[in-house]
């Protein structure tokens, strides 16, 4: 089992990795499929199913699909170009993806929100179709956006998660127990094992450049979020709060007025800054998803700015350790809110951040595993119930609390010797079972919870 740190943490665009980035990636893959086909095409159609339909507008799934079919990709997304392209497509009813010429596509009629038919493979399903001059479908493909911007075709999903390409990695752990056993037998830390796996698959230089870029984008996102106020788009009239809170915290510094627990306000504010940027459609890093994008950056910024002796040289170890934990959760359970609720998003992010922080604070592999377990355990059962289908309420504050829990979990783990009752593997399996049992109302459909009990218009 191998999930690269550069796949676990991807630079993308808000507000949702599974509902915005995923559909855009799926559309790009479909265009490549069309380019490889011997047929000539004249038009495009798309249908959205399950959670992609129910919360698609609030999560900008319609925009992402349209732009993806026009040739946009998350990693090179430009907001101004996207707005111009959308206006042109809505006016002219066509797209012009590179190498495919002019293709008919009217968003009003060719993009269908199918609320009645859930595709069998995953809650986030979509079908993309290409048509000939007569309007008949001559090529189609089902895609599933499985969380964190990861996309699989219907066939790939059916083939199973064991399917993997590339050279053999030196530490192929598929569970936390295996991870700890390999660490003990090799004498290597979790970060060192993950680094060797990455070196085999993507190369040391690519990994180093990539992780540096990941933190650069995370840090820039925090800084942007701390500098902008106003209201977030979508109709809820939610005000950005990170800037004002940050300014108040800065004003209190050095005055000995703030109680010690004010550090929690700093942590939460860093996370909220990121998720306010995400809600506004800004550039973020999936960590492991957009809906949970604020937890990891907040904990890293807390480490750098609030812990004596912290050094940016340890950020790579933080990210590698977090990615190792995230890979275990993704492989054995889920990081998708539409599949397992918010326990799979903010819960996973908190576990990853707790592990990363424990690692850079000198924790043993057993303490790191314990930190991840504590953080995940205390998110079990958390639902995904976004008001109006927007990644704003309760998502923005929830990231702040997830970051605080991560720091607390790391602290508790480091106070012990790594011995604990509930193994991380058992916690991950519990999360999977809980997600399977959870009502669809509470899995990113905006049909239950806060989404129906809070006035949203």
Buried (B, 14 or more C-beta within 10 A) or exposed (E): BBBBBBBBBBBBBBBBBBBBBBBBBBBBBBBEBBEEEEEEBBBBBBBBBBBBBBBBBBBBBBBBBBBBBBBBBBEEBEEEEBEEBBEBBEEEBBBBBEEBEEBBBBBEEBBBBBEEEBBEBBBBBBBBBBBBEEEEEBBBBBBBBBBBBBBBBBEBBEEEBEEEEEEEBEBEBBBBBBBBEBBEEEEBBBBBBBBBBBBBBBEEEBBBEBBBBBBEBBBBBBBBBBEBEEEBBBEBEBEBBBBEBBBEBEEEEEEEEBEEEBBBBBBBBBBBBBBBBBBBBBBBBBBBBBBBBBBBBBBBBBBBEEEEEBEEEBBBBBBBBBBBBBBBBBBBBBBBBBBBBBBBBBBBBBBBBBBBBBBBBEBBBBBBBBBBBBBBBBBBBBBBBBBBBBBBBBBBBBBBBBBBBBBBBBBBBBEBEBEBEEBBBBBBBBBBEBBEEBEBBBBBBBBBBBBEEEEBE
